Amino acid sequence: MIDRLTVWQAAAAHESLVFIFVGVAITLPVIIVDTVNMYRVFWGRASTLSYGLADDH
């Protein structure tokens, strides 16, 4: 099968690839902007996890 099928024959239809590209072109920047915004908002606010137990046993 490998010798009989080219990459171009195995690829999805052009319209499907364009649809996926448009979806990624819209979604990926939104994810990046949201991630950067969350880093900016919460920068320095997180601390080491503590359950309020004393270290002396």
ZAMARGU-4260 file (C-alpha; in steps of 0.2 Angstrom, whole numbers, plus 5000, padded with zeros to 4 digits):
<rodrens>
0) 5000/5000/5000 | 5014/5012/5004 | 5021/5011/4986 | 5004/5014/4978 | 4997/5029/4987
5) 5005/5046/4986 | 5004/5060/5000 | 4993/5070/4988 | 4981/5055/4986 | 4980/5052/5005
10) 4977/5070/5009 | 4960/5077/5014 | 4950/5087/5002 | 4956/5105/4999 | 4940/5113/5006
15) 4942/5102/5022 | 4960/5108/5024 | 4955/5126/5022 | 4940/5124/5035 | 4953/5117/5048
20) 4965/5131/5044 | 4952/5144/5047 | 4947/5136/5063 | 4965/5135/5069 | 4969/5153/5064
25) 4955/5159/5074 | 4956/5148/5089 | 4975/5147/5092 | 4978/5166/5094 | 4963/5166/5107
30) 4971/5153/5117 | 4988/5162/5117 | 4980/5178/5122 | 4970/5170/5136 | 4986/5161/5142
35) 4996/5177/5142 | 4982/5186/5151 | 4981/5173/5165 | 5000/5174/5168 | 4999/5193/5169
40) 4984/5193/5181 | 4990/5179/5192 | 5009/5183/5192 | 5016/5182/5209 | 5000/5178/5218
45) 5002/5160/5219 | 5012/5153/5234 | 5018/5136/5240 | 5004/5124/5245 | 5002/5123/5263
50) 4989/5113/5273 | 4992/5124/5289 | 5001/5110/5298 | 5016/5114/5309 | 5033/5107/5304
55) 5037/5102/5323 | 5032/5084/5326
</rodrens>
